[in-house]
Amino acid sequence: MNDPHSNLQTIAGAMRQRLLIDSLFRYVMVLGGISVIVAISLIFFYLASVAYPLFKPVKVDAWQSFAVPGGKDGQTVHLASEEQREIGARFTDQGVVHFFNLHDGVPRGEFRIAFPPGVAITSFAAGDPDHYTAAYGLADGRVVVVGQKYGTHFDADNRRVITPEIDYPLGETPLEIDPQHAAIDRLAVQSSDEGTTLVALTHDGRLLLTGLTATTNMLTGEQSVEKSGSTLDKVEGSIQQLIVEVKQRELYVAHDGRFITHFDITDKSAPRRIQTQQVVPEEESISALTILSGGFSLIVGTDKGSLGQWFLVRDAENNYTLTHIRDFKPMPGRITTLAPEYFRKGFIAGDTQGNLGLYYATAHKLLWRESVGKGNILAAETTPRGNGLIIQSADGKLYTAQVDNEFPEVSFSSLWEKVWYESYEKPEYIWQSAAATNDFEAKFSLTPLTLGTLKASFYAMLLAVPLALFSAIFGAYFMAPGMRKVAKPSIEIMAALPTVILGFLAGLWLAPLIENNLAGTLLVFVVLPMVIMAAAYLWHVLPESLTARVKPGWEAALLVPVVIFGIWLAFRIGHPLEAAFFGGDMPFWLTHEMGITYEQRNSLVVGIAMGFAVIPTIFSIAEDAIFSVPKHFTTGSLALGATRWQTLQNVILPTASPGIFSAVMIGLGRAVGETMIVLMATGNTAVMDLSMFTGFRTLAANIGVEMPEAAVGTTHFRLLFVSALVLFAFTFVVNTAAELVRQRLREKYSEC
């Protein structure tokens, strides 16, 4: 006979063991959940930490001030510096160049430009900052072109030593520009390895264009200068400034206070006057003018502190017109100086109240503004790398500062709004992260990538959701158990198919197939439902002696040949329709007759390929949710007289709705994050187009393509992390909303 006390001890021990296991399992689950939250949080903070520097405000510090080097040698006409931000240069109106340390103002050399005795300097011009070229105009109609050189060597202690020099790229002998020897009142210069262009305004009002090419004899070392030129058409009013763009093809003449006249000077012997454009309102006048790096955009400053950007835009007749692009936040006082950055689309502006502003054109924003010194800003310049400022104020001092401004091209407007980029005919959304030259204007709009992501998800879900959900409903509720054991694993195993295979098939097989059978492909969505409905009607009118031979739940197997026949029929009908109505080539007809661009790898191809990739996920979760509805719900409904369809609609689907909704949301997340299919089947073009016949680029695909080639720490690199953050935020918001909806559905139908 069993001892009751012993049995109680055994039961108590088993209960303690079970409670211990339950407690341990609970702690493991809690730990796992916390670990998931921590992992997701760490991913978010890592992405945010890489992206954060893009949005840091500009920092200008390490200010130094000292007396203007060589201040007694005339007025400053130009400031410059070398790349390492160690040595600055001051050009004066007396033809003296003073080199000095940027950190303390200690002189590093003084050079007097070689001028003929007794000939006065009447004008000065500086070329593109990147070429370190300047020119002095003389009272006898001649010009001296000078350049800066910075030699580098290392001393005995292995310290870098920079030695500044002045050179004469066209020789020390002044170049005759005006045969009539009139004084040169205004001057513009640009110089490169291909040649030098000078534009001079003489004292008697003539505009002279001169092209110079220097050649060196390889045997004797003698340099000769070939000269060509002409006289430009006279412009109305007094001329304030001349600007030759860096490629030496365009000349801009600011005159009469409010106008700019544009000349095409590509052919120096036959320049053409293109247009005269009013660039400031009647009540304002031009007080400063400069051209941005790359030579496309003019920045116009006025006596009211206004700042505007203008560049050439091609019109419908293929003519280029100087067009107003954007205005910037104005300065408090009259603009006295403008200076572009060396390699970016930024510029600085100084005014009569001693304010200095740092702007960036593409981002359309004022990055920084402060008061510097006292009185007018007489001259200002950025260092070549954009990491320093050199300013001369009317208080007789020179100010230098260090600038932390690594990512000025990023702003809300540049990422999400239309931007009017240089050489474009209108504002557009553009993602173009690389180009062949340093003059490239970075185009980092995330809008086309985001639209591409939504577009891919929409077309994929448009195909996947109906097929997956209807299949799940039939499989869980109507399908015979024997057939379900075959069909469900077969569909679920599709999820294991590598997406690169689907992308390969979509790009190399499906895309050409659809292009060659576009009408038939579109007809499938019309013909196939009609064929299935016809088959259903035929099944309904067949004698019961025939239909009874098919076991309940196996009817769907008979639809397989019907579906194949429907697709075949649509393709067979498609070719005659194309021949009759679309000239035998529907893609060509869409492009040339309807103006709808057709690309072989397009949204339709991606929707079909990604739809089949998403179907297994949605089907599996939705089918499990429907199949898990307790059987007594079904039997109870049927016992009360409801039909199977009524039971499905009013009992099964509401009860399973939380799981069905979760299936759709998980499928959406799968579509949003898809990379390989998009890469191989869309053409991967970042365009803003809702048409199903054009391609696109998604955020995920863009990250996959460009991350390997992005230089670490650059704007491009960090913006790819911003793209990842956008994806992260999108999925987080969607999944959070989905979970809230799912909980509401669960609470609602669990009470039924």
ZAMARGU-4260 file (C-alpha; in steps of 0.2 Angstrom, whole numbers, plus 5000, padded with zeros to 4 digits):
<rodrens>
0) 5000/5000/5000 | 5007/5017/4995 | 5012/5029/5009 | 5001/5045/5007 | 5014/5055/5015
5) 5027/5049/5002 | 5016/5053/4988 | 5013/5071/4994 | 5032/5073/4995 | 5034/5067/4977
10) 5020/5078/4971 | 5027/5093/4980 | 5044/5090/4973 | 5037/5089/4956 | 5028/5105/4958
15) 5043/5114/4965 | 5053/5108/4950 | 5040/5114/4938 | 5038/5131/4947 | 5057/5132/4946
20) 5057/5128/4927 | 5043/5140/4924 | 5052/5154/4934 | 5068/5151/4925 | 5059/5151/4908
25) 5050/5167/4913 | 5067/5175/4916 | 5075/5169/4900 | 5060/5176/4890 | 5061/5192/4899
30) 5080/5193/4896 | 5077/5188/4878 | 5064/5202/4876 | 5076/5215/4884 | 5090/5209/4874
35) 5080/5212/4858 | 5075/5229/4864 | 5093/5233/4868 | 5099/5227/4851 | 5087/5237/4842
40) 5091/5253/4852 | 5109/5250/4849 | 5106/5249/4831 | 5096/5265/4831 | 5109/5275/4841
45) 5123/5269/4830 | 5114/5274/4815 | 5110/5291/4823 | 5128/5293/4829 | 5134/5292/4811
50) 5121/5303/4804 | 5121/5316/4818 | 5137/5326/4812 | 5127/5331/4796 | 5115/5341/4806
55) 5127/5349/4818 | 5127/5368/4817 | 5143/5377/4809 | 5156/5381/4822 | 5167/5396/4820
60) 5180/5398/4834 | 5199/5400/4837 | 5198/5418/4833 | 5214/5428/4831 | 5216/5446/4827
65) 5232/5456/4822 | 5237/5472/4813 | 5235/5471/4794 | 5252/5465/4788 | 5261/5479/4778
70) 5246/5490/4782 | 5255/5505/4775 | 5257/5498/4758 | 5240/5503/4752 | 5223/5496/4753
75) 5219/5478/4752 | 5212/5472/4736 | 5212/5453/4739 | 5215/5440/4752 | 5221/5422/4750
80) 5228/5407/4758 | 5237/5390/4755 | 5229/5374/4757 | 5236/5369/4774 | 5228/5385/4782
85) 5245/5391/4788 | 5250/5405/4777 | 5239/5420/4771 | 5242/5432/4757 | 5237/5450/4756
90) 5237/5459/4739 | 5237/5478/4739 | 5232/5491/4727 | 5251/5497/4726 | 5256/5480/4719
95) 5263/5473/4735 | 5260/5455/4741 | 5262/5451/4759 | 5263/5434/4765 | 5260/5430/4784
100) 5256/5417/4796 | 5237/5415/4798 | 5238/5411/4817 | 5248/5426/4823 | 5251/5438/4808
105) 5270/5436/4808 | 5276/5441/4791 | 5282/5427/4779 | 5288/5437/4765 | 5285/5453/4754
110) 5285/5453/4735 | 5283/5469/4724 | 5276/5466/4707 | 5287/5470/4693 | 5279/5486/4685
115) 5287/5498/4673 | 5294/5514/4682 | 5282/5528/4683 | 5266/5518/4678 | 5252/5518/4690
120) 5241/5504/4695 | 5223/5507/4690 | 5214/5491/4693 | 5215/5473/4700 | 5206/5457/4697
125) 5207/5439/4705 | 5203/5423/4696 | 5196/5407/4702 | 5203/5404/4720 | 5208/5387/4715
130) 5221/5393/4702 | 5229/5407/4713 | 5229/5419/4699 | 5227/5438/4699 | 5231/5453/4688
135) 5235/5471/4689 | 5229/5483/4676 | 5240/5498/4672 | 5238/5516/4667 | 5246/5513/4650
140) 5234/5499/4644 | 5245/5485/4650 | 5242/5471/4662 | 5253/5460/4673 | 5247/5443/4677
145) 5254/5435/4694 | 5251/5419/4703 | 5255/5412/4720 | 5266/5397/4723 | 5268/5388/4739
150) 5283/5376/4740 | 5284/5363/4754 | 5299/5355/4761 | 5304/5347/4778 | 5318/5354/4789
155) 5331/5345/4799 | 5318/5342/4813 | 5306/5334/4800 | 5294/5349/4802 | 5285/5354/4787
160) 5290/5371/4780 | 5279/5381/4767 | 5288/5394/4757 | 5277/5406/4748 | 5282/5414/4731
165) 5275/5425/4717 | 5277/5419/4699 | 5272/5426/4682 | 5264/5413/4672 | 5264/5424/4656
170) 5281/5432/4660 | 5286/5447/4670 | 5284/5459/4655 | 5267/5468/4656 | 5255/5462/4642
175) 5248/5475/4630 | 5229/5474/4631 | 5224/5491/4623 | 5234/5497/4608 | 5228/5514/4612
180) 5236/5514/4629 | 5221/5520/4639 | 5221/5516/4657 | 5212/5500/4662 | 5198/5505/4675
185) 5190/5488/4677 | 5198/5470/4674 | 5193/5452/4675 | 5205/5437/4673 | 5204/5418/4673
190) 5219/5407/4670 | 5221/5388/4668 | 5233/5376/4659 | 5223/5379/4643 | 5226/5398/4643
195) 5221/5414/4650 | 5207/5426/4647 | 5207/5445/4651 | 5193/5457/4650 | 5197/5475/4652
200) 5187/5491/4653 | 5197/5506/4647 | 5196/5523/4654 | 5187/5529/4638 | 5173/5516/4640
205) 5179/5502/4628 | 5177/5483/4633 | 5192/5473/4627 | 5193/5454/4627 | 5210/5446/4626
210) 5214/5427/4625 | 5232/5422/4629 | 5241/5406/4627 | 5259/5403/4633 | 5270/5391/4625
215) 5288/5386/4631 | 5301/5380/4619 | 5307/5363/4625 | 5325/5367/4619 | 5328/5385/4623
220) 5316/5387/4638 | 5310/5403/4630 | 5292/5407/4633 | 5281/5415/4620 | 5263/5421/4622
225) 5250/5420/4608 | 5237/5433/4609 | 5219/5435/4601 | 5205/5446/4605 | 5192/5459/4600
230) 5182/5473/4606 | 5165/5469/4615 | 5149/5478/4612 | 5146/5493/4622 | 5134/5491/4637
235) 5123/5505/4644 | 5128/5514/4660 | 5143/5514/4671 | 5151/5497/4673 | 5154/5491/4691
240) 5161/5474/4689 | 5167/5461/4676 | 5167/5442/4679 | 5174/5428/4668 | 5169/5411/4673
245) 5182/5398/4676 | 5180/5389/4659 | 5183/5405/4651 | 5167/5404/4640 | 5155/5417/4648
250) 5158/5435/4653 | 5146/5444/4665 | 5146/5463/4665 | 5137/5472/4680 | 5132/5489/4675
255) 5120/5503/4678 | 5117/5498/4696 | 5104/5484/4692 | 5109/5475/4676 | 5120/5461/4671
260) 5125/5458/4652 | 5130/5441/4647 | 5143/5438/4633 | 5148/5421/4625 | 5167/5423/4624
265) 5170/5405/4618 | 5178/5412/4602 | 5189/5426/4608 | 5189/5434/4590 | 5170/5434/4588
270) 5161/5436/4605 | 5142/5437/4606 | 5131/5447/4616 | 5118/5436/4623 | 5106/5446/4634
275) 5105/5460/4647 | 5095/5455/4663 | 5089/5466/4677 | 5095/5457/4693 | 5089/5468/4707
280) 5073/5478/4710 | 5072/5497/4705 | 5075/5503/4723 | 5091/5493/4725 | 5108/5492/4716
285) 5122/5480/4714 | 5136/5482/4727 | 5145/5466/4726 | 5146/5451/4713 | 5155/5435/4713
290) 5154/5418/4704 | 5153/5401/4714 | 5165/5387/4712 | 5163/5378/4695 | 5158/5394/4686
295) 5140/5392/4684 | 5131/5403/4698 | 5132/5421/4701 | 5129/5428/4718 | 5122/5446/4718
300) 5123/5457/4733 | 5114/5474/4735 | 5115/5490/4744 | 5100/5484/4754 | 5109/5468/4760
305) 5099/5457/4748 | 5108/5441/4741 | 5102/5432/4726 | 5108/5417/4715 | 5107/5418/4696
310) 5113/5405/4683 | 5110/5401/4665 | 5095/5390/4661 | 5091/5383/4644 | 5073/5387/4638
315) 5062/5378/4626 | 5071/5386/4611 | 5087/5379/4617 | 5094/5396/4622 | 5102/5400/4638
320) 5095/5414/4649 | 5101/5421/4665 | 5088/5416/4677 | 5085/5420/4695 | 5086/5404/4706
325) 5084/5409/4724 | 5086/5422/4737 | 5095/5420/4753 | 5092/5428/4771 | 5098/5446/4769
330) 5112/5454/4778 | 5109/5468/4790 | 5119/5481/4780 | 5125/5485/4763 | 5135/5470/4755
335) 5153/5476/4754 | 5162/5459/4749 | 5157/5442/4742 | 5169/5427/4741 | 5166/5410/4735
340) 5173/5394/4743 | 5186/5385/4733 | 5178/5369/4729 | 5160/5370/4736 | 5144/5379/4732
345) 5146/5390/4748 | 5151/5409/4749 | 5154/5422/4762 | 5146/5439/4763 | 5152/5455/4773
350) 5142/5471/4775 | 5145/5489/4781 | 5139/5485/4799 | 5154/5473/4802 | 5143/5457/4800
355) 5150/5442/4791 | 5138/5428/4785 | 5142/5410/4778 | 5130/5403/4766 | 5128/5388/4756
360) 5119/5389/4739 | 5112/5371/4736 | 5106/5369/4754 | 5098/5387/4753 | 5103/5392/4770
365) 5113/5404/4781 | 5125/5393/4790 | 5132/5406/4802 | 5133/5425/4805 | 5142/5436/4817
370) 5149/5453/4819 | 5167/5454/4816 | 5178/5469/4820 | 5171/5487/4818 | 5164/5495/4803
375) 5165/5489/4785 | 5171/5472/4780 | 5184/5477/4768 | 5189/5460/4762 | 5186/5442/4766
380) 5191/5425/4760 | 5189/5406/4764 | 5203/5394/4765 | 5205/5381/4751 | 5197/5367/4762
385) 5183/5378/4769 | 5190/5376/4786 | 5195/5394/4789 | 5191/5412/4787 | 5202/5428/4784
390) 5193/5445/4786 | 5199/5462/4785 | 5188/5475/4794 | 5188/5494/4794 | 5196/5495/4811
395) 5213/5491/4803 | 5214/5473/4809 | 5215/5456/4801 | 5204/5442/4809 | 5206/5424/4806
400) 5196/5409/4812 | 5194/5391/4811 | 5178/5384/4804 | 5170/5367/4807 | 5159/5366/4792
405) 5161/5348/4785 | 5143/5345/4778 | 5135/5362/4772 | 5126/5354/4758 | 5114/5345/4769
410) 5097/5354/4774 | 5079/5349/4775 | 5076/5357/4759 | 5090/5348/4750 | 5085/5331/4756
415) 5066/5332/4754 | 5061/5347/4743 | 5064/5351/4725 | 5081/5360/4722 | 5085/5370/4707
420) 5103/5363/4703 | 5115/5371/4691 | 5112/5368/4673 | 5095/5361/4676 | 5080/5368/4668
425) 5069/5368/4683 | 5069/5362/4702 | 5069/5344/4703 | 5071/5329/4715 | 5088/5322/4711
430) 5099/5309/4719 | 5116/5309/4711 | 5130/5306/4722 | 5146/5306/4711 | 5152/5315/4696
435) 5169/5317/4686 | 5174/5334/4692 | 5177/5344/4708 | 5164/5356/4701 | 5150/5344/4704
440) 5135/5350/4714 | 5131/5336/4726 | 5113/5331/4723 | 5107/5321/4739 | 5088/5321/4738
445) 5081/5307/4748 | 5063/5310/4740 | 5065/5299/4725 | 5073/5285/4735 | 5058/5286/4747
450) 5046/5286/4733 | 5054/5271/4725 | 5053/5262/4742 | 5035/5265/4743 | 5032/5262/4725
455) 5040/5245/4726 | 5030/5240/4742 | 5014/5246/4734 | 5016/5235/4718 | 5022/5220/4728
460) 5008/5221/4740 | 4995/5224/4727 | 4999/5207/4720 | 5004/5198/4736 | 4990/5202/4748
465) 4975/5196/4738 | 4984/5180/4732 | 4991/5176/4749 | 4976/5180/4760 | 4963/5171/4748
470) 4975/5156/4748 | 4977/5156/4767 | 4958/5157/4769 | 4955/5143/4757 | 4969/5132/4764
475) 4964/5134/4782 | 4945/5133/4780 | 4940/5124/4764 | 4955/5114/4758 | 4955/5095/4762
480) 4968/5090/4775 | 4978/5079/4763 | 4979/5093/4750 | 4984/5105/4764 | 4998/5094/4769
485) 5006/5096/4752 | 5001/5114/4747 | 5006/5123/4763 | 5024/5117/4764 | 5026/5119/4746
490) 5021/5138/4747 | 5031/5140/4763 | 5047/5133/4755 | 5046/5147/4742 | 5052/5159/4757
495) 5068/5150/4757 | 5071/5154/4738 | 5086/5166/4738 | 5080/5183/4732 | 5095/5185/4721
500) 5088/5170/4711 | 5071/5179/4709 | 5080/5195/4704 | 5090/5186/4691 | 5074/5178/4684
505) 5065/5194/4684 | 5078/5204/4676 | 5084/5192/4663 | 5069/5182/4659 | 5053/5190/4665
510) 5057/5208/4660 | 5060/5204/4642 | 5045/5192/4642 | 5034/5206/4648 | 5041/5218/4636
515) 5038/5207/4621 | 5020/5202/4628 | 5015/5218/4636 | 4997/5218/4630 | 4995/5199/4635
520) 5003/5203/4652 | 4990/5216/4656 | 4976/5205/4649 | 4980/5192/4661 | 4973/5203/4675
525) 4957/5203/4665 | 4956/5187/4656 | 4961/5176/4671 | 4947/5181/4683 | 4934/5179/4669
530) 4941/5161/4664 | 4940/5156/4683 | 4922/5163/4684 | 4918/5153/4669 | 4925/5137/4676
535) 4916/5140/4692 | 4899/5142/4683 | 4903/5126/4672 | 4907/5117/4688 | 4890/5123/4695
540) 4880/5116/4680 | 4889/5100/4679 | 4879/5084/4684 | 4881/5080/4702 | 4886/5062/4697
545) 4902/5070/4690 | 4906/5083/4704 | 4903/5070/4717 | 4918/5061/4711 | 4929/5075/4718
550) 4931/5074/4736 | 4927/5090/4746 | 4942/5102/4748 | 4951/5095/4732 | 4941/5107/4720
555) 4956/5119/4719 | 4967/5106/4711 | 4955/5107/4696 | 4959/5126/4694 | 4978/5123/4691
560) 4975/5119/4672 | 4962/5133/4671 | 4974/5146/4677 | 4987/5140/4665 | 4974/5140/4651
565) 4969/5158/4656 | 4987/5164/4656 | 4990/5156/4639 | 4974/5163/4632 | 4978/5181/4637
570) 4995/5180/4629 | 4987/5173/4613 | 4975/5187/4612 | 4988/5200/4616 | 4998/5199/4600
575) 4983/5202/4588 | 4977/5216/4600 | 4995/5224/4599 | 4995/5223/4580 | 4977/5230/4578
580) 4978/5244/4590 | 4996/5248/4595 | 5005/5246/4579 | 5012/5229/4584 | 5023/5236/4598
585) 5014/5242/4613 | 5029/5248/4623 | 5034/5259/4608 | 5016/5265/4606 | 5016/5270/4624
590) 5032/5280/4623 | 5029/5289/4607 | 5011/5291/4606 | 5005/5293/4624 | 5021/5300/4630
595) 5022/5287/4644 | 5040/5281/4646 | 5042/5262/4645 | 5058/5254/4652 | 5061/5236/4651
600) 5065/5234/4669 | 5050/5243/4678 | 5038/5243/4692 | 5027/5230/4684 | 5041/5217/4683
605) 5046/5221/4701 | 5028/5220/4708 | 5027/5202/4701 | 5044/5196/4706 | 5043/5204/4724
610) 5025/5199/4725 | 5030/5181/4724 | 5044/5184/4736 | 5031/5191/4749 | 5017/5179/4746
615) 5025/5164/4757 | 5027/5176/4772 | 5009/5183/4772 | 5002/5166/4768 | 5010/5156/4781
620) 5006/5168/4796 | 4988/5172/4790 | 4985/5153/4787 | 4991/5148/4804 | 4980/5162/4812
625) 4964/5156/4803 | 4968/5138/4806 | 4970/5141/4824 | 4953/5148/4827 | 4945/5136/4839
630) 4935/5122/4831 | 4920/5125/4842 | 4918/5142/4835 | 4914/5134/4818 | 4904/5120/4824
635) 4893/5132/4836 | 4890/5144/4821 | 4885/5130/4810 | 4874/5122/4823 | 4865/5138/4824
640) 4861/5138/4806 | 4874/5148/4798 | 4882/5143/4781 | 4900/5140/4780 | 4902/5157/4771
645) 4893/5166/4784 | 4903/5157/4797 | 4919/5162/4788 | 4914/5180/4786 | 4906/5183/4804
650) 4916/5171/4815 | 4932/5165/4808 | 4939/5181/4799 | 4935/5193/4814 | 4943/5181/4826
655) 4959/5178/4816 | 4960/5197/4811 | 4974/5201/4823 | 4985/5187/4815 | 4980/5192/4797
660) 4984/5210/4800 | 5001/5205/4807 | 5004/5194/4792 | 5001/5209/4780 | 5012/5221/4791
665) 5026/5208/4791 | 5024/5206/4772 | 5025/5225/4770 | 5041/5225/4781 | 5048/5212/4770
670) 5044/5222/4754 | 5051/5238/4761 | 5068/5230/4765 | 5070/5220/4749 | 5086/5224/4740
675) 5092/5211/4727 | 5076/5210/4717 | 5075/5229/4716 | 5093/5230/4711 | 5091/5217/4697
680) 5074/5221/4690 | 5071/5240/4691 | 5085/5248/4681 | 5090/5256/4698 | 5086/5273/4693
685) 5082/5286/4706 | 5067/5295/4697 | 5051/5303/4703 | 5038/5294/4692 | 5022/5284/4698
690) 5020/5275/4682 | 5021/5256/4682 | 5031/5256/4666 | 5046/5265/4674 | 5060/5259/4686
695) 5065/5267/4702 | 5078/5265/4716 | 5074/5261/4734 | 5082/5266/4750 | 5088/5248/4753
700) 5095/5246/4736 | 5104/5262/4736 | 5112/5258/4752 | 5117/5241/4745 | 5124/5249/4729
705) 5133/5264/4736 | 5139/5259/4753 | 5155/5250/4746 | 5160/5265/4736 | 5157/5278/4749
710) 5172/5286/4757 | 5170/5284/4776 | 5165/5300/4785 | 5160/5309/4769 | 5143/5317/4767
715) 5138/5303/4755 | 5143/5290/4768 | 5133/5298/4782 | 5118/5301/4771 | 5117/5282/4767
720) 5115/5280/4786 | 5102/5293/4786 | 5093/5282/4773 | 5095/5268/4785 | 5087/5279/4798
725) 5073/5283/4787 | 5070/5265/4784 | 5071/5261/4802 | 5059/5275/4807 | 5047/5269/4794
730) 5047/5251/4799 | 5046/5256/4817 | 5031/5267/4815 | 5022/5255/4804 | 5025/5240/4816
735) 5020/5250/4831 | 5004/5256/4823 | 5001/5238/4817 | 5004/5231/4835 | 4992/5244/4842
740) 4979/5239/4829 | 4982/5221/4832 | 4980/5223/4851 | 4963/5232/4848 | 4957/5218/4837
745) 4962/5205/4849 | 4953/5214/4863 | 4938/5217/4853 | 4936/5199/4847 | 4942/5190/4862
750) 4926/5196/4871 | 4915/5189/4858
</rodrens>
